Structures are given as C-alpha cells and as structure tokens.
Amino acid sequence: MEKDFHIDTIFEETFYCRFRSYLLWTSIGQLYWNYVLLAFFHFVRVVHPKRLYLHRPSLYLFIFIPLQSSVELVGNLPVLFLFDGIHLLPNEAYCSLVLRPFYILLYVSTIGFFIPYGLLCTFNVWIGREIRQSTTRALRERNQRDYLVIRRMLMNSFILCGVTVPYFVLYIKGVLQNRFDGMIYRVQWLSSSLSSCLFCLSLPLIATQLRDLLKSYRTTAVKDQI
C-alpha cells in the first residue's frame, strides 16, 4: 500500500523551506493560544468585573493578540536554530519535526499545547470557585455563562488531542522497535491539519458572539436574495 502512495520526487532542503515549516507549526500552536486569550477574556469578566480596561476590544486587538503571536513565534525559534528540529522529508511535499531526539517533540508540545491547556484548566478552576462564592443569583448566572464557555474550550481541546492518537501510537511503536515507518510523517501532518480544521469549525460553537454574527449575516443574505 505504501508503494501506491509513493512519489519519486527529490526536494532540495533550504532554509526557506524550513522557515515555512516553522511558521506552519507555530500557527498550529497559536490555535491553542487563541483559546487561552478567549478564556482570559471570560476569566477577567468574572474575577475582575470592575476593571473595565481589561474588557476593551482594543486592548486585545492591539496588545494581547500581537503579544500572544510573538510568544509562540519566539518560543519555537529553538526548534529552528538551536535544536535543528525541522527537516525536509524525502519524497514528500512538506517539512516535519524530527522524531529524535525526543526532547524536540516534547518542547514543541509543551509550548504549543501543554502550557495553553494548563492555563485553560487554571481559569476553569478559578471561575468555578468564584461561582460558588457568588452572593446573588444574577451574578451567579452571568458567571455561569463564562464558565460554560471555558468548559467548552477544554472539551474541544481534549477532542482535538484525540485526533493525534494514531500518530502517538505509531511513535511509541517506532520507539519500541527502534525504527520509524515513513507513514508516521504523513499521519503527523494529517493529524495537525485535521486539528486545525476542527478548531475553525468548532469556534462558532464556543464563541456565542461569533455564532450570532454568522446567523445575522446568513439572515441578511437570505433577505437580500428575496
């Protein structure tokens, strides 16, 4: 079966290709950091409701979003320069992360997933505690909405992790056998691509404002056609 998908193509490994791969893996990590930024917005609405400057869209648009992107870009630079952790695959049209040594994958996973997921869990626990300490019913219901948004993000992140299970199964198998099958790189690329697509499709289910905006746009488009 592998021979049926095998394409005899030779690519020249260049820094330009490696840099594009670095941007690709960085953008995948930024998907999870976007969750953290959205969770932080709901977090400050519950924990610091009187600090209105933390609720301003301009603060997120001009400061937090560029800062979040910069953190992910700088955080993955060691993979490109220090670890030499990106290489061009023979007979493939994309670059990937090297499978050995193990600390390269661990570093990328920590920067791109483990830290953001840990922050999401922290916000979730903190808001849950604030809800239990709420003194009025109206305040408790408002905080409950923000709490549910973060819970949805946690569940969605967990589902996205499930997409990468086949890759990790092949990786563990390769470590035990001391030999990695070439198909593992394709599974790695496919898992990352599916996670990104699922993230974009599930975002309207998490961000209710975006869902309402899409509904209103759809309604307006139907009225214009009539």
C-alpha positions in Angstrom: 0.0 0.0 0.0 2.8 2.4 0.8 4.2 1.9 -2.7 0.9 3.0 -4.2 1.2 6.4 -2.5 5.0 6.7 -3.1 6.0 9.6 -5.4 9.6 9.7 -6.6 10.3 13.4 -6.1 13.6 14.9 -4.9 13.4 18.2 -3.0 16.4 20.4 -2.1 16.4 21.3 1.6 16.7 25.0 2.0 16.4 27.4 4.9 13.4 29.0 3.1 11.5 25.6 3.2 12.5 25.0 6.9 11.3 28.5 7.8 7.9 27.9 6.1 7.6 24.7 8.1 8.5 26.7 11.3 5.7 29.1 10.5 3.3 26.2 9.9 4.0 24.5 13.2 3.9 27.9 15.0 0.5 28.7 13.6 -0.8 25.4 14.8 0.4 26.2 18.3 -1.3 29.6 18.1 -4.7 28.0 17.7 -4.4 26.7 21.3 -3.0 30.0 22.5 -6.1 31.7 20.9 -8.2 29.6 23.3 -6.2 30.9 26.2 -6.8 34.5 25.1 -10.5 33.9 24.8 -10.6 32.2 28.2 -8.7 35.1 29.7 -11.4 37.5 28.5 -14.1 35.4 30.2 -11.8 35.0 33.2 -11.4 38.7 33.9 -15.2 39.3 33.3 -15.8 37.0 36.3 -12.8 37.7 38.6 -12.2 41.4 37.8 -15.6 42.7 36.6 -14.8 46.3 37.7 -11.6 46.6 35.8 -13.2 47.7 32.6 -10.0 48.4 30.8 -9.4 44.6 30.7 -12.7 44.2 28.8 -11.8 46.6 26.0 -11.6 45.0 22.5 -8.8 47.4 21.5 -6.6 46.0 24.3 -6.9 42.5 22.8 -6.6 43.7 19.2 -3.5 45.8 19.5 -1.7 44.4 22.5 -2.7 40.9 23.6 -3.1 39.3 20.2 0.2 40.5 18.9 1.9 39.6 22.2 0.4 36.1 22.0 1.6 35.6 18.5 5.1 36.9 19.4 5.3 34.4 22.3 4.6 31.5 20.1 7.0 32.7 17.4 9.8 33.3 19.8 9.1 30.1 21.8 9.5 27.9 18.7 12.8 29.6 17.5 15.0 27.0 19.3 13.4 24.3 17.1 14.6 26.1 14.0 18.0 27.3 15.1 19.2 25.5 18.3 17.7 22.1 18.1 17.7 21.8 14.3 14.4 20.1 14.8 12.8 20.7 11.4 13.8 18.8 8.3 12.6 18.3 4.7 11.2 14.8 4.2 12.5 12.9 1.2 9.8 12.2 -1.4 7.3 14.4 0.4 6.0 17.9 -0.4 6.2 19.2 3.2 8.6 19.5 6.1 8.1 18.0 9.5 9.5 17.8 13.0 12.3 15.3 13.6 11.3 12.3 15.7 14.6 12.1 17.5 15.8 13.2 19.9 12.7 13.1 22.0 13.1 16.4 23.7 12.4 18.3 20.5 8.8 16.9 20.2 8.4 17.4 24.0 9.5 21.0 23.7 7.1 21.8 20.8 4.2 20.0 22.6 4.9 21.9 25.8 5.0 25.3 24.0 2.1 24.6 21.7 -0.3 22.6 23.8 0.6 21.7 27.5 1.1 25.3 28.7 -2.1 26.6 27.0 -4.1 23.6 28.2 -2.8 24.1 31.7 -3.8 27.8 31.7 -7.3 26.8 30.5 -7.6 24.3 33.4 -6.5 27.0 35.8 -9.1 29.5 34.5 -11.7 26.8 34.7 -11.0 26.0 38.4 -10.7 29.7 39.4 -14.0 30.7 37.8 -15.7 27.6 39.3 -14.6 28.8 42.7 -15.8 32.4 42.0 -19.2 31.0 41.1 -19.6 29.1 44.3 -18.7 32.3 46.2 -21.2 34.5 44.3 -23.6 36.3 46.6 -26.5 37.0 44.2 -28.4 34.8 41.7 -28.0 37.3 38.8 -24.2 37.4 39.4 -24.1 33.6 39.6 -26.0 33.2 36.3 -23.7 35.7 34.5 -20.6 33.9 35.8 -22.1 30.6 34.8 -22.2 31.6 31.2 -18.5 32.5 31.2 -17.7 29.2 33.0 -19.5 27.2 30.3 -17.5 28.8 27.5 -14.2 27.8 29.1 -15.6 24.3 29.8 -16.4 24.0 26.1 -12.9 25.1 25.2 -11.5 22.4 27.5 -13.7 19.7 25.9 -12.8 20.8 22.4 -9.1 20.8 23.2 -9.4 17.3 24.5 -11.2 16.2 21.3 -8.5 17.8 19.2 -6.0 15.8 21.1 -7.9 12.6 20.2 -7.1 13.3 16.6 -3.4 12.9 17.3 -3.8 9.5 19.0 -2.9 7.5 15.8 0.3 9.5 15.5 1.4 8.8 19.1 0.6 5.1 18.7 2.9 4.9 15.7 5.5 7.0 17.5 5.5 4.7 20.6 5.7 1.7 18.3 8.7 3.2 16.5 10.5 3.9 19.8 9.9 0.3 21.0 11.1 -1.2 17.6 13.9 1.4 17.2 12.6 2.1 13.7 10.1 4.6 12.4 7.9 3.8 9.5 7.8 6.5 6.8 4.0 6.6 7.1 4.3 8.2 10.5 5.2 11.6 9.0 2.1 11.6 6.8 -0.1 10.7 9.8 1.6 13.5 11.7 0.8 16.0 9.0 -2.8 14.8 8.6 -3.4 14.9 12.4 -2.2 18.5 12.6 -4.3 19.5 9.6 -7.4 17.9 11.0 -6.9 19.6 14.3 -6.7 23.0 12.7 -9.8 22.4 10.6 -11.8 21.2 13.6 -10.7 24.2 15.6 -12.0 26.6 13.0 -15.3 24.7 12.6 -15.9 24.5 16.3 -15.1 28.1 17.1 -18.7 29.4 16.4 -20.0 26.8 18.9 -17.7 28.2 21.6 -17.8 31.9 20.9 -21.5 32.7 21.0 -21.0 36.2 19.7 -19.4 34.8 16.5 -22.3 32.4 16.1 -24.9 35.2 16.5 -22.9 37.2 13.9 -22.9 34.4 11.4 -26.6 33.8 11.9 -27.4 37.5 11.4 -25.2 37.6 8.3 -27.0 34.5 6.9 -30.4 36.0 7.6 -29.4 39.3 5.9 -28.1 37.4 2.8 -31.4 35.4 2.5 -33.4 38.6 2.7 -31.3 40.3 0.0 -31.9 37.3 -2.3 -35.6 37.6 -1.8 
